[in-house]
């Protein structure tokens, strides 16, 4: 979330262990921050985030992971418009 608001490009690598936590945090962060309009590229061991984005409010999921819920809530605070974070794990 901080990288989305920072100037420049942030590269997160060597973080493949994030795929085996409460959720696949790499995929989920890329998907959910992308909903805010963040330019983000998912990689096998991390992600590349283009900073300086103007975030737009959206509906997002936490996938049962409180860290994802908090990141989405913080994004919603700086986003333009309404943000809704669904905190229950969806049935997929």
PyMOL Python script that loads the backbone (N, CA, C, O; Angstrom):
from pymol import cmd

cmd.read_pdbstr("""\
ATOM      1  N   UNK A   1       0.828  -1.174   0.000  1.00  0.00           N
ATOM      2  CA  UNK A   1       0.000   0.000   0.000  1.00  0.00           C
ATOM      3  C   UNK A   1       0.877   1.244   0.000  1.00  0.00           C
ATOM      4  O   UNK A   1       0.619   2.184  -0.752  1.00  0.00           O
ATOM      5  N   UNK A   2       1.895   1.256   0.825  1.00  0.00           N
ATOM      6  CA  UNK A   2       2.799   2.411   0.869  1.00  0.00           C
ATOM      7  C   UNK A   2       3.483   2.615  -0.473  1.00  0.00           C
ATOM      8  O   UNK A   2       3.660   3.750  -0.914  1.00  0.00           O
ATOM      9  N   UNK A   3       3.869   1.525  -1.125  1.00  0.00           N
ATOM     10  CA  UNK A   3       4.541   1.623  -2.425  1.00  0.00           C
ATOM     11  C   UNK A   3       3.624   2.223  -3.482  1.00  0.00           C
ATOM     12  O   UNK A   3       4.098   2.906  -4.391  1.00  0.00           O
ATOM     13  N   UNK A   4       2.329   1.982  -3.381  1.00  0.00           N
ATOM     14  CA  UNK A   4       1.375   2.536  -4.347  1.00  0.00           C
ATOM     15  C   UNK A   4       1.310   4.055  -4.261  1.00  0.00           C
ATOM     16  O   UNK A   4       1.037   4.720  -5.260  1.00  0.00           O
ATOM     17  N   UNK A   5       1.555   4.603  -3.094  1.00  0.00           N
ATOM     18  CA  UNK A   5       1.491   6.049  -2.889  1.00  0.00           C
ATOM     19  C   UNK A   5       2.851   6.730  -3.012  1.00  0.00           C
ATOM     20  O   UNK A   5       2.928   7.947  -3.176  1.00  0.00           O
ATOM     21  N   UNK A   6       3.912   5.950  -2.933  1.00  0.00           N
ATOM     22  CA  UNK A   6       5.261   6.512  -3.018  1.00  0.00           C
ATOM     23  C   UNK A   6       5.599   6.893  -4.453  1.00  0.00           C
ATOM     24  O   UNK A   6       4.973   6.403  -5.393  1.00  0.00           O
ATOM     25  N   UNK A   7       6.579   7.756  -4.622  1.00  0.00           N
ATOM     26  CA  UNK A   7       7.052   8.100  -5.961  1.00  0.00           C
ATOM     27  C   UNK A   7       7.973   7.002  -6.460  1.00  0.00           C
ATOM     28  O   UNK A   7       8.735   6.425  -5.684  1.00  0.00           O
ATOM     29  N   UNK A   8       7.907   6.714  -7.746  1.00  0.00           N
ATOM     30  CA  UNK A   8       8.812   5.746  -8.348  1.00  0.00           C
ATOM     31  C   UNK A   8       8.284   4.331  -8.336  1.00  0.00           C
ATOM     32  O   UNK A   8       7.111   4.082  -8.059  1.00  0.00           O
ATOM     33  N   UNK A   9       9.172   3.415  -8.641  1.00  0.00           N
ATOM     34  CA  UNK A   9       8.838   1.996  -8.759  1.00  0.00           C
ATOM     35  C   UNK A   9       9.403   1.237  -7.565  1.00  0.00           C
ATOM     36  O   UNK A   9      10.559   1.424  -7.186  1.00  0.00           O
ATOM     37  N   UNK A  10       8.580   0.384  -6.981  1.00  0.00           N
ATOM     38  CA  UNK A  10       9.016  -0.486  -5.888  1.00  0.00           C
ATOM     39  C   UNK A  10       9.037  -1.916  -6.398  1.00  0.00           C
ATOM     40  O   UNK A  10       8.063  -2.388  -6.984  1.00  0.00           O
ATOM     41  N   UNK A  11      10.143  -2.602  -6.176  1.00  0.00           N
ATOM     42  CA  UNK A  11      10.272  -4.002  -6.571  1.00  0.00           C
ATOM     43  C   UNK A  11      10.385  -4.834  -5.301  1.00  0.00           C
ATOM     44  O   UNK A  11      11.279  -4.627  -4.480  1.00  0.00           O
ATOM     45  N   UNK A  12       9.474  -5.766  -5.157  1.00  0.00           N
ATOM     46  CA  UNK A  12       9.512  -6.708  -4.033  1.00  0.00           C
ATOM     47  C   UNK A  12       9.894  -8.055  -4.632  1.00  0.00           C
ATOM     48  O   UNK A  12       9.213  -8.554  -5.528  1.00  0.00           O
ATOM     49  N   UNK A  13      10.990  -8.651  -4.138  1.00  0.00           N
ATOM     50  CA  UNK A  13      11.430  -9.941  -4.662  1.00  0.00           C
ATOM     51  C   UNK A  13      11.928 -10.819  -3.520  1.00  0.00           C
ATOM     52  O   UNK A  13      12.101 -10.361  -2.390  1.00  0.00           O
ATOM     53  N   UNK A  14      12.150 -12.072  -3.837  1.00  0.00           N
ATOM     54  CA  UNK A  14      12.580 -13.067  -2.843  1.00  0.00           C
ATOM     55  C   UNK A  14      11.565 -13.192  -1.706  1.00  0.00           C
ATOM     56  O   UNK A  14      11.937 -13.370  -0.547  1.00  0.00           O
ATOM     57  N   UNK A  15      10.289 -13.097  -2.049  1.00  0.00           N
ATOM     58  CA  UNK A  15       9.225 -13.149  -1.041  1.00  0.00           C
ATOM     59  C   UNK A  15       8.221 -14.255  -1.351  1.00  0.00           C
ATOM     60  O   UNK A  15       7.042 -14.128  -1.021  1.00  0.00           O
ATOM     61  N   UNK A  16       8.671 -15.330  -1.974  1.00  0.00           N
ATOM     62  CA  UNK A  16       7.775 -16.422  -2.375  1.00  0.00           C
ATOM     63  C   UNK A  16       7.044 -17.049  -1.186  1.00  0.00           C
ATOM     64  O   UNK A  16       5.976 -17.635  -1.361  1.00  0.00           O
ATOM     65  N   UNK A  17       7.608 -16.933   0.023  1.00  0.00           N
ATOM     66  CA  UNK A  17       6.935 -17.504   1.204  1.00  0.00           C
ATOM     67  C   UNK A  17       5.580 -16.852   1.462  1.00  0.00           C
ATOM     68  O   UNK A  17       4.757 -17.414   2.184  1.00  0.00           O
ATOM     69  N   UNK A  18       5.334 -15.680   0.886  1.00  0.00           N
ATOM     70  CA  UNK A  18       4.046 -15.007   1.056  1.00  0.00           C
ATOM     71  C   UNK A  18       2.911 -15.739   0.333  1.00  0.00           C
ATOM     72  O   UNK A  18       1.737 -15.447   0.560  1.00  0.00           O
ATOM     73  N   UNK A  19       3.262 -16.678  -0.527  1.00  0.00           N
ATOM     74  CA  UNK A  19       2.249 -17.436  -1.254  1.00  0.00           C
ATOM     75  C   UNK A  19       1.629 -18.540  -0.406  1.00  0.00           C
ATOM     76  O   UNK A  19       0.593 -19.090  -0.780  1.00  0.00           O
ATOM     77  N   UNK A  20       2.240 -18.874   0.724  1.00  0.00           N
ATOM     78  CA  UNK A  20       1.771 -20.000   1.533  1.00  0.00           C
ATOM     79  C   UNK A  20       1.363 -19.549   2.933  1.00  0.00           C
ATOM     80  O   UNK A  20       1.515 -20.303   3.894  1.00  0.00           O
ATOM     81  N   UNK A  21       0.862 -18.366   3.053  1.00  0.00           N
ATOM     82  CA  UNK A  21       0.380 -17.848   4.337  1.00  0.00           C
ATOM     83  C   UNK A  21      -1.130 -18.073   4.403  1.00  0.00           C
ATOM     84  O   UNK A  21      -1.636 -18.993   3.761  1.00  0.00           O
ATOM     85  N   UNK A  22      -1.867 -17.248   5.170  1.00  0.00           N
ATOM     86  CA  UNK A  22      -3.319 -17.389   5.259  1.00  0.00           C
ATOM     87  C   UNK A  22      -3.980 -17.299   3.886  1.00  0.00           C
ATOM     88  O   UNK A  22      -5.028 -17.898   3.644  1.00  0.00           O
ATOM     89  N   UNK A  23      -3.355 -16.550   3.005  1.00  0.00           N
ATOM     90  CA  UNK A  23      -3.778 -16.453   1.610  1.00  0.00           C
ATOM     91  C   UNK A  23      -2.501 -16.352   0.781  1.00  0.00           C
ATOM     92  O   UNK A  23      -1.412 -16.183   1.329  1.00  0.00           O
ATOM     93  N   UNK A  24      -2.639 -16.456  -0.530  1.00  0.00           N
ATOM     94  CA  UNK A  24      -1.494 -16.193  -1.401  1.00  0.00           C
ATOM     95  C   UNK A  24      -1.381 -14.671  -1.451  1.00  0.00           C
ATOM     96  O   UNK A  24      -1.979 -14.023  -2.310  1.00  0.00           O
ATOM     97  N   UNK A  25      -0.624 -14.121  -0.541  1.00  0.00           N
ATOM     98  CA  UNK A  25      -0.587 -12.663  -0.386  1.00  0.00           C
ATOM     99  C   UNK A  25      -0.058 -11.938  -1.612  1.00  0.00           C
ATOM    100  O   UNK A  25      -0.450 -10.797  -1.859  1.00  0.00           O
ATOM    101  N   UNK A  26       0.804 -12.552  -2.375  1.00  0.00           N
ATOM    102  CA  UNK A  26       1.299 -11.901  -3.587  1.00  0.00           C
ATOM    103  C   UNK A  26       0.143 -11.707  -4.562  1.00  0.00           C
ATOM    104  O   UNK A  26      -0.084 -10.597  -5.044  1.00  0.00           O
ATOM    105  N   UNK A  27      -0.582 -12.774  -4.853  1.00  0.00           N
ATOM    106  CA  UNK A  27      -1.698 -12.708  -5.798  1.00  0.00           C
ATOM    107  C   UNK A  27      -2.816 -11.812  -5.285  1.00  0.00           C
ATOM    108  O   UNK A  27      -3.372 -11.011  -6.037  1.00  0.00           O
ATOM    109  N   UNK A  28      -3.140 -11.948  -4.009  1.00  0.00           N
ATOM    110  CA  UNK A  28      -4.250 -11.183  -3.447  1.00  0.00           C
ATOM    111  C   UNK A  28      -3.929  -9.690  -3.397  1.00  0.00           C
ATOM    112  O   UNK A  28      -4.781  -8.870  -3.741  1.00  0.00           O
ATOM    113  N   UNK A  29      -2.725  -9.324  -2.980  1.00  0.00           N
ATOM    114  CA  UNK A  29      -2.350  -7.913  -2.941  1.00  0.00           C
ATOM    115  C   UNK A  29      -2.373  -7.326  -4.354  1.00  0.00           C
ATOM    116  O   UNK A  29      -2.876  -6.221  -4.559  1.00  0.00           O
ATOM    117  N   UNK A  30      -1.834  -8.055  -5.318  1.00  0.00           N
ATOM    118  CA  UNK A  30      -1.840  -7.566  -6.697  1.00  0.00           C
ATOM    119  C   UNK A  30      -3.273  -7.375  -7.193  1.00  0.00           C
ATOM    120  O   UNK A  30      -3.596  -6.356  -7.804  1.00  0.00           O
ATOM    121  N   UNK A  31      -4.110  -8.343  -6.932  1.00  0.00           N
ATOM    122  CA  UNK A  31      -5.507  -8.268  -7.389  1.00  0.00           C
ATOM    123  C   UNK A  31      -6.257  -7.126  -6.708  1.00  0.00           C
ATOM    124  O   UNK A  31      -6.910  -6.324  -7.376  1.00  0.00           O
ATOM    125  N   UNK A  32      -6.164  -7.051  -5.384  1.00  0.00           N
ATOM    126  CA  UNK A  32      -6.968  -6.071  -4.656  1.00  0.00           C
ATOM    127  C   UNK A  32      -6.450  -4.645  -4.843  1.00  0.00           C
ATOM    128  O   UNK A  32      -7.255  -3.728  -5.003  1.00  0.00           O
ATOM    129  N   UNK A  33      -5.138  -4.429  -4.827  1.00  0.00           N
ATOM    130  CA  UNK A  33      -4.635  -3.075  -5.085  1.00  0.00           C
ATOM    131  C   UNK A  33      -4.896  -2.657  -6.524  1.00  0.00           C
ATOM    132  O   UNK A  33      -5.085  -1.474  -6.808  1.00  0.00           O
ATOM    133  N   UNK A  34      -4.907  -3.630  -7.434  1.00  0.00           N
ATOM    134  CA  UNK A  34      -5.260  -3.334  -8.815  1.00  0.00           C
ATOM    135  C   UNK A  34      -6.663  -2.765  -8.943  1.00  0.00           C
ATOM    136  O   UNK A  34      -6.921  -1.938  -9.818  1.00  0.00           O
ATOM    137  N   UNK A  35      -7.569  -3.200  -8.077  1.00  0.00           N
ATOM    138  CA  UNK A  35      -8.934  -2.665  -8.086  1.00  0.00           C
ATOM    139  C   UNK A  35      -8.971  -1.175  -7.761  1.00  0.00           C
ATOM    140  O   UNK A  35      -9.883  -0.465  -8.187  1.00  0.00           O
ATOM    141  N   UNK A  36      -7.987  -0.704  -7.011  1.00  0.00           N
ATOM    142  CA  UNK A  36      -7.896   0.718  -6.674  1.00  0.00           C
ATOM    143  C   UNK A  36      -7.286   1.538  -7.816  1.00  0.00           C
ATOM    144  O   UNK A  36      -7.238   2.766  -7.748  1.00  0.00           O
ATOM    145  N   UNK A  37      -6.825   0.857  -8.855  1.00  0.00           N
ATOM    146  CA  UNK A  37      -6.178   1.532  -9.974  1.00  0.00           C
ATOM    147  C   UNK A  37      -4.671   1.558  -9.876  1.00  0.00           C
ATOM    148  O   UNK A  37      -4.010   2.257 -10.644  1.00  0.00           O
ATOM    149  N   UNK A  38      -4.119   0.804  -8.941  1.00  0.00           N
ATOM    150  CA  UNK A  38      -2.670   0.742  -8.779  1.00  0.00           C
ATOM    151  C   UNK A  38      -2.075  -0.066  -9.934  1.00  0.00           C
ATOM    152  O   UNK A  38      -2.582  -1.132 -10.283  1.00  0.00           O
ATOM    153  N   UNK A  39      -1.010   0.447 -10.513  1.00  0.00           N
ATOM    154  CA  UNK A  39      -0.295  -0.280 -11.559  1.00  0.00           C
ATOM    155  C   UNK A  39       0.649  -1.249 -10.861  1.00  0.00           C
ATOM    156  O   UNK A  39       1.656  -0.845 -10.279  1.00  0.00           O
ATOM    157  N   UNK A  40       0.310  -2.529 -10.928  1.00  0.00           N
ATOM    158  CA  UNK A  40       1.038  -3.541 -10.168  1.00  0.00           C
ATOM    159  C   UNK A  40       1.189  -4.795 -11.014  1.00  0.00           C
ATOM    160  O   UNK A  40       0.245  -5.229 -11.675  1.00  0.00           O
ATOM    161  N   UNK A  41       2.374  -5.365 -10.988  1.00  0.00           N
ATOM    162  CA  UNK A  41       2.655  -6.588 -11.739  1.00  0.00           C
ATOM    163  C   UNK A  41       3.036  -7.684 -10.758  1.00  0.00           C
ATOM    164  O   UNK A  41       4.000  -7.550 -10.004  1.00  0.00           O
ATOM    165  N   UNK A  42       2.275  -8.762 -10.774  1.00  0.00           N
ATOM    166  CA  UNK A  42       2.571  -9.909  -9.919  1.00  0.00           C
ATOM    167  C   UNK A  42       3.724 -10.696 -10.515  1.00  0.00           C
ATOM    168  O   UNK A  42       3.768 -10.927 -11.723  1.00  0.00           O
ATOM    169  N   UNK A  43       4.650 -11.103  -9.674  1.00  0.00           N
ATOM    170  CA  UNK A  43       5.781 -11.948 -10.069  1.00  0.00           C
ATOM    171  C   UNK A  43       5.727 -13.222  -9.240  1.00  0.00           C
ATOM    172  O   UNK A  43       5.004 -13.283  -8.246  1.00  0.00           O
ATOM    173  N   UNK A  44       6.475 -14.229  -9.635  1.00  0.00           N
ATOM    174  CA  UNK A  44       6.445 -15.510  -8.922  1.00  0.00           C
ATOM    175  C   UNK A  44       6.948 -15.385  -7.492  1.00  0.00           C
ATOM    176  O   UNK A  44       6.534 -16.150  -6.621  1.00  0.00           O
ATOM    177  N   UNK A  45       7.843 -14.422  -7.239  1.00  0.00           N
ATOM    178  CA  UNK A  45       8.401 -14.263  -5.889  1.00  0.00           C
ATOM    179  C   UNK A  45       8.184 -12.856  -5.328  1.00  0.00           C
ATOM    180  O   UNK A  45       8.872 -12.454  -4.390  1.00  0.00           O
ATOM    181  N   UNK A  46       7.244 -12.113  -5.888  1.00  0.00           N
ATOM    182  CA  UNK A  46       6.992 -10.762  -5.392  1.00  0.00           C
ATOM    183  C   UNK A  46       6.126  -9.971  -6.344  1.00  0.00           C
ATOM    184  O   UNK A  46       5.205 -10.516  -6.952  1.00  0.00           O
ATOM    185  N   UNK A  47       6.416  -8.680  -6.478  1.00  0.00           N
ATOM    186  CA  UNK A  47       5.617  -7.814  -7.341  1.00  0.00           C
ATOM    187  C   UNK A  47       6.387  -6.545  -7.664  1.00  0.00           C
ATOM    188  O   UNK A  47       7.357  -6.195  -6.992  1.00  0.00           O
ATOM    189  N   UNK A  48       5.936  -5.868  -8.702  1.00  0.00           N
ATOM    190  CA  UNK A  48       6.469  -4.568  -9.078  1.00  0.00           C
ATOM    191  C   UNK A  48       5.308  -3.591  -9.001  1.00  0.00           C
ATOM    192  O   UNK A  48       4.266  -3.805  -9.621  1.00  0.00           O
ATOM    193  N   UNK A  49       5.490  -2.514  -8.237  1.00  0.00           N
ATOM    194  CA  UNK A  49       4.424  -1.538  -8.003  1.00  0.00           C
ATOM    195  C   UNK A  49       4.890  -0.174  -8.493  1.00  0.00           C
ATOM    196  O   UNK A  49       5.932   0.328  -8.071  1.00  0.00           O
ATOM    197  N   UNK A  50       4.108   0.418  -9.386  1.00  0.00           N
ATOM    198  CA  UNK A  50       4.379   1.771  -9.859  1.00  0.00           C
ATOM    199  C   UNK A  50       3.717   2.737  -8.892  1.00  0.00           C
ATOM    200  O   UNK A  50       2.501   2.697  -8.705  1.00  0.00           O
ATOM    201  N   UNK A  51       4.494   3.587  -8.288  1.00  0.00           N
ATOM    202  CA  UNK A  51       3.976   4.518  -7.290  1.00  0.00           C
ATOM    203  C   UNK A  51       3.389   5.778  -7.886  1.00  0.00           C
ATOM    204  O   UNK A  51       3.387   5.973  -9.102  1.00  0.00           O
ATOM    205  N   UNK A  52       2.896   6.624  -7.012  1.00  0.00           N
ATOM    206  CA  UNK A  52       2.344   7.907  -7.418  1.00  0.00           C
ATOM    207  C   UNK A  52       0.963   7.809  -8.025  1.00  0.00           C
ATOM    208  O   UNK A  52       0.535   8.706  -8.750  1.00  0.00           O
ATOM    209  N   UNK A  53       0.264   6.731  -7.736  1.00  0.00           N
ATOM    210  CA  UNK A  53      -1.075   6.533  -8.288  1.00  0.00           C
ATOM    211  C   UNK A  53      -2.119   7.330  -7.534  1.00  0.00           C
ATOM    212  O   UNK A  53      -1.995   7.556  -6.330  1.00  0.00           O
ATOM    213  N   UNK A  54      -3.146   7.752  -8.248  1.00  0.00           N
ATOM    214  CA  UNK A  54      -4.347   8.290  -7.605  1.00  0.00           C
ATOM    215  C   UNK A  54      -5.280   7.113  -7.430  1.00  0.00           C
ATOM    216  O   UNK A  54      -5.743   6.535  -8.414  1.00  0.00           O
ATOM    217  N   UNK A  55      -5.559   6.753  -6.198  1.00  0.00           N
ATOM    218  CA  UNK A  55      -6.391   5.587  -5.936  1.00  0.00           C
ATOM    219  C   UNK A  55      -7.865   5.938  -6.037  1.00  0.00           C
ATOM    220  O   UNK A  55      -8.285   7.035  -5.669  1.00  0.00           O
ATOM    221  N   UNK A  56      -8.647   4.984  -6.546  1.00  0.00           N
ATOM    222  CA  UNK A  56     -10.092   5.122  -6.683  1.00  0.00           C
ATOM    223  C   UNK A  56     -10.749   4.122  -5.747  1.00  0.00           C
ATOM    224  O   UNK A  56     -10.330   2.967  -5.681  1.00  0.00           O
ATOM    225  N   UNK A  57     -11.771   4.554  -5.025  1.00  0.00           N
ATOM    226  CA  UNK A  57     -12.491   3.658  -4.133  1.00  0.00           C
ATOM    227  C   UNK A  57     -13.063   2.471  -4.886  1.00  0.00           C
ATOM    228  O   UNK A  57     -13.367   2.571  -6.075  1.00  0.00           O
ATOM    229  N   UNK A  58     -13.209   1.355  -4.202  1.00  0.00           N
ATOM    230  CA  UNK A  58     -13.695   0.131  -4.845  1.00  0.00           C
ATOM    231  C   UNK A  58     -14.234  -0.829  -3.785  1.00  0.00           C
ATOM    232  O   UNK A  58     -14.190  -0.546  -2.588  1.00  0.00           O
ATOM    233  N   UNK A  59     -14.735  -1.954  -4.245  1.00  0.00           N
ATOM    234  CA  UNK A  59     -15.119  -3.063  -3.367  1.00  0.00           C
ATOM    235  C   UNK A  59     -13.989  -4.078  -3.426  1.00  0.00           C
ATOM    236  O   UNK A  59     -13.536  -4.451  -4.508  1.00  0.00           O
ATOM    237  N   UNK A  60     -13.539  -4.520  -2.270  1.00  0.00           N
ATOM    238  CA  UNK A  60     -12.456  -5.501  -2.266  1.00  0.00           C
ATOM    239  C   UNK A  60     -12.690  -6.564  -1.199  1.00  0.00           C
ATOM    240  O   UNK A  60     -13.550  -6.427  -0.329  1.00  0.00           O
ATOM    241  N   UNK A  61     -11.899  -7.625  -1.297  1.00  0.00           N
ATOM    242  CA  UNK A  61     -11.991  -8.793  -0.424  1.00  0.00           C
ATOM    243  C   UNK A  61     -10.769  -8.872   0.480  1.00  0.00           C
ATOM    244  O   UNK A  61      -9.687  -8.411   0.119  1.00  0.00           O
ATOM    245  N   UNK A  62     -10.952  -9.457   1.653  1.00  0.00           N
ATOM    246  CA  UNK A  62      -9.805  -9.710   2.526  1.00  0.00           C
ATOM    247  C   UNK A  62      -9.319 -11.143   2.424  1.00  0.00           C
ATOM    248  O   UNK A  62      -8.199 -11.450   2.833  1.00  0.00           O
ATOM    249  N   UNK A  63     -10.156 -12.032   1.879  1.00  0.00           N
ATOM    250  CA  UNK A  63      -9.832 -13.453   1.767  1.00  0.00           C
ATOM    251  C   UNK A  63      -9.498 -14.062   3.120  1.00  0.00           C
ATOM    252  O   UNK A  63      -8.669 -14.967   3.216  1.00  0.00           O
ATOM    253  N   UNK A  64     -10.152 -13.560   4.167  1.00  0.00           N
ATOM    254  CA  UNK A  64      -9.958 -14.099   5.502  1.00  0.00           C
ATOM    255  C   UNK A  64      -8.611 -13.754   6.122  1.00  0.00           C
ATOM    256  O   UNK A  64      -8.240 -14.333   7.143  1.00  0.00           O
ATOM    257  N   UNK A  65      -7.873 -12.827   5.527  1.00  0.00           N
ATOM    258  CA  UNK A  65      -6.535 -12.460   6.004  1.00  0.00           C
ATOM    259  C   UNK A  65      -6.594 -11.023   6.532  1.00  0.00           C
ATOM    260  O   UNK A  65      -6.817 -10.082   5.770  1.00  0.00           O
ATOM    261  N   UNK A  66      -6.392 -10.869   7.829  1.00  0.00           N
ATOM    262  CA  UNK A  66      -6.528  -9.534   8.426  1.00  0.00           C
ATOM    263  C   UNK A  66      -5.499  -8.544   7.887  1.00  0.00           C
ATOM    264  O   UNK A  66      -5.749  -7.339   7.894  1.00  0.00           O
ATOM    265  N   UNK A  67      -4.373  -9.017   7.429  1.00  0.00           N
ATOM    266  CA  UNK A  67      -3.363  -8.101   6.866  1.00  0.00           C
ATOM    267  C   UNK A  67      -3.838  -7.504   5.548  1.00  0.00           C
ATOM    268  O   UNK A  67      -3.598  -6.331   5.263  1.00  0.00           O
ATOM    269  N   UNK A  68      -4.518  -8.328   4.744  1.00  0.00           N
ATOM    270  CA  UNK A  68      -5.085  -7.841   3.486  1.00  0.00           C
ATOM    271  C   UNK A  68      -6.208  -6.864   3.792  1.00  0.00           C
ATOM    272  O   UNK A  68      -6.325  -5.832   3.132  1.00  0.00           O
ATOM    273  N   UNK A  69      -7.031  -7.173   4.777  1.00  0.00           N
ATOM    274  CA  UNK A  69      -8.124  -6.273   5.159  1.00  0.00           C
ATOM    275  C   UNK A  69      -7.583  -4.910   5.588  1.00  0.00           C
ATOM    276  O   UNK A  69      -8.132  -3.877   5.204  1.00  0.00           O
ATOM    277  N   UNK A  70      -6.524  -4.902   6.373  1.00  0.00           N
ATOM    278  CA  UNK A  70      -5.953  -3.637   6.835  1.00  0.00           C
ATOM    279  C   UNK A  70      -5.324  -2.850   5.688  1.00  0.00           C
ATOM    280  O   UNK A  70      -5.471  -1.629   5.627  1.00  0.00           O
ATOM    281  N   UNK A  71      -4.626  -3.528   4.780  1.00  0.00           N
ATOM    282  CA  UNK A  71      -4.036  -2.840   3.628  1.00  0.00           C
ATOM    283  C   UNK A  71      -5.128  -2.207   2.771  1.00  0.00           C
ATOM    284  O   UNK A  71      -4.984  -1.076   2.307  1.00  0.00           O
ATOM    285  N   UNK A  72      -6.218  -2.938   2.564  1.00  0.00           N
ATOM    286  CA  UNK A  72      -7.328  -2.409   1.774  1.00  0.00           C
ATOM    287  C   UNK A  72      -8.001  -1.245   2.495  1.00  0.00           C
ATOM    288  O   UNK A  72      -8.396  -0.268   1.858  1.00  0.00           O
ATOM    289  N   UNK A  73      -8.134  -1.340   3.807  1.00  0.00           N
ATOM    290  CA  UNK A  73      -8.746  -0.247   4.577  1.00  0.00           C
ATOM    291  C   UNK A  73      -7.889   1.015   4.500  1.00  0.00           C
ATOM    292  O   UNK A  73      -8.424   2.113   4.348  1.00  0.00           O
ATOM    293  N   UNK A  74      -6.581   0.874   4.601  1.00  0.00           N
ATOM    294  CA  UNK A  74      -5.680   2.031   4.492  1.00  0.00           C
ATOM    295  C   UNK A  74      -5.757   2.612   3.079  1.00  0.00           C
ATOM    296  O   UNK A  74      -5.796   3.831   2.907  1.00  0.00           O
ATOM    297  N   UNK A  75      -5.779   1.741   2.072  1.00  0.00           N
ATOM    298  CA  UNK A  75      -5.921   2.221   0.692  1.00  0.00           C
ATOM    299  C   UNK A  75      -7.218   3.009   0.553  1.00  0.00           C
ATOM    300  O   UNK A  75      -7.255   4.040  -0.118  1.00  0.00           O
ATOM    301  N   UNK A  76      -8.268   2.525   1.182  1.00  0.00           N
ATOM    302  CA  UNK A  76      -9.556   3.219   1.131  1.00  0.00           C
ATOM    303  C   UNK A  76      -9.511   4.598   1.760  1.00  0.00           C
ATOM    304  O   UNK A  76     -10.238   5.498   1.341  1.00  0.00           O
ATOM    305  N   UNK A  77      -8.666   4.769   2.759  1.00  0.00           N
ATOM    306  CA  UNK A  77      -8.545   6.081   3.407  1.00  0.00           C
ATOM    307  C   UNK A  77      -7.948   7.131   2.484  1.00  0.00           C
ATOM    308  O   UNK A  77      -8.306   8.305   2.572  1.00  0.00           O
ATOM    309  N   UNK A  78      -7.047   6.724   1.603  1.00  0.00           N
ATOM    310  CA  UNK A  78      -6.417   7.682   0.693  1.00  0.00           C
ATOM    311  C   UNK A  78      -7.078   7.683  -0.680  1.00  0.00           C
ATOM    312  O   UNK A  78      -6.754   8.522  -1.520  1.00  0.00           O
ATOM    313  N   UNK A  79      -8.001   6.751  -0.920  1.00  0.00           N
ATOM    314  CA  UNK A  79      -8.668   6.664  -2.214  1.00  0.00           C
ATOM    315  C   UNK A  79      -9.772   7.708  -2.336  1.00  0.00           C
ATOM    316  O   UNK A  79     -10.357   8.154  -1.350  1.00  0.00           O
ATOM    317  N   UNK A  80     -10.028   8.074  -3.574  1.00  0.00           N
ATOM    318  CA  UNK A  80     -11.122   8.994  -3.880  1.00  0.00           C
ATOM    319  C   UNK A  80     -12.387   8.155  -4.036  1.00  0.00           C
ATOM    320  O   UNK A  80     -12.406   7.210  -4.825  1.00  0.00           O
ATOM    321  N   UNK A  81     -13.434   8.485  -3.301  1.00  0.00           N
ATOM    322  CA  UNK A  81     -14.675   7.729  -3.368  1.00  0.00           C
ATOM    323  C   UNK A  81     -14.766   6.672  -2.281  1.00  0.00           C
ATOM    324  O   UNK A  81     -13.884   6.548  -1.431  1.00  0.00           O
ATOM    325  N   UNK A  82     -15.844   5.921  -2.330  1.00  0.00           N
ATOM    326  CA  UNK A  82     -16.137   4.932  -1.290  1.00  0.00           C
ATOM    327  C   UNK A  82     -15.380   3.627  -1.510  1.00  0.00           C
ATOM    328  O   UNK A  82     -15.227   3.160  -2.639  1.00  0.00           O
ATOM    329  N   UNK A  83     -14.912   3.050  -0.406  1.00  0.00           N
ATOM    330  CA  UNK A  83     -14.274   1.730  -0.425  1.00  0.00           C
ATOM    331  C   UNK A  83     -15.006   0.830   0.552  1.00  0.00           C
ATOM    332  O   UNK A  83     -15.303   1.226   1.679  1.00  0.00           O
ATOM    333  N   UNK A  84     -15.291  -0.377   0.110  1.00  0.00           N
ATOM    334  CA  UNK A  84     -15.917  -1.391   0.959  1.00  0.00           C
ATOM    335  C   UNK A  84     -14.991  -2.601   0.976  1.00  0.00           C
ATOM    336  O   UNK A  84     -14.600  -3.103  -0.077  1.00  0.00           O
ATOM    337  N   UNK A  85     -14.639  -3.069   2.179  1.00  0.00           N
ATOM    338  CA  UNK A  85     -13.765  -4.225   2.334  1.00  0.00           C
ATOM    339  C   UNK A  85     -14.581  -5.368   2.919  1.00  0.00           C
ATOM    340  O   UNK A  85     -15.061  -5.279   4.049  1.00  0.00           O
ATOM    341  N   UNK A  86     -14.738  -6.432   2.156  1.00  0.00           N
ATOM    342  CA  UNK A  86     -15.443  -7.626   2.642  1.00  0.00           C
ATOM    343  C   UNK A  86     -14.423  -8.449   3.434  1.00  0.00           C
ATOM    344  O   UNK A  86     -13.396  -8.860   2.895  1.00  0.00           O
ATOM    345  N   UNK A  87     -14.713  -8.682   4.698  1.00  0.00           N
ATOM    346  CA  UNK A  87     -13.720  -9.342   5.555  1.00  0.00           C
ATOM    347  C   UNK A  87     -13.917 -10.843   5.680  1.00  0.00           C
ATOM    348  O   UNK A  87     -13.012 -11.534   6.149  1.00  0.00           O
ATOM    349  N   UNK A  88     -15.030 -11.355   5.291  1.00  0.00           N
ATOM    350  CA  UNK A  88     -15.230 -12.804   5.365  1.00  0.00           C
ATOM    351  C   UNK A  88     -14.602 -13.488   4.181  1.00  0.00           C
ATOM    352  O   UNK A  88     -14.504 -12.913   3.097  1.00  0.00           O
ATOM    353  N   UNK A  89     -14.176 -14.714   4.388  1.00  0.00           N
ATOM    354  CA  UNK A  89     -13.560 -15.486   3.310  1.00  0.00           C
ATOM    355  C   UNK A  89     -14.643 -15.883   2.310  1.00  0.00           C
ATOM    356  O   UNK A  89     -15.642 -16.490   2.695  1.00  0.00           O
ATOM    357  N   UNK A  90     -14.459 -15.547   1.029  1.00  0.00           N
ATOM    358  CA  UNK A  90     -15.484 -15.896   0.027  1.00  0.00           C
ATOM    359  C   UNK A  90     -15.476 -17.391  -0.279  1.00  0.00           C
ATOM    360  O   UNK A  90     -14.467 -18.070  -0.087  1.00  0.00           O
ATOM    361  N   UNK A  91     -16.593 -17.883  -0.748  1.00  0.00           N
ATOM    362  CA  UNK A  91     -16.674 -19.272  -1.160  1.00  0.00           C
ATOM    363  C   UNK A  91     -16.267 -19.365  -2.616  1.00  0.00           C
ATOM    364  O   UNK A  91     -16.962 -18.859  -3.498  1.00  0.00           O
ATOM    365  N   UNK A  92     -15.137 -20.015  -2.867  1.00  0.00           N
ATOM    366  CA  UNK A  92     -14.634 -20.153  -4.248  1.00  0.00           C
ATOM    367  C   UNK A  92     -14.543 -21.605  -4.624  1.00  0.00           C
ATOM    368  O   UNK A  92     -14.144 -21.929  -5.742  1.00  0.00           O
TER     369      UNK A  92
END
""", "prot")
cmd.dss("prot")
cmd.show_as("cartoon", "prot")
cmd.util.cbc("prot")
cmd.orient("prot")
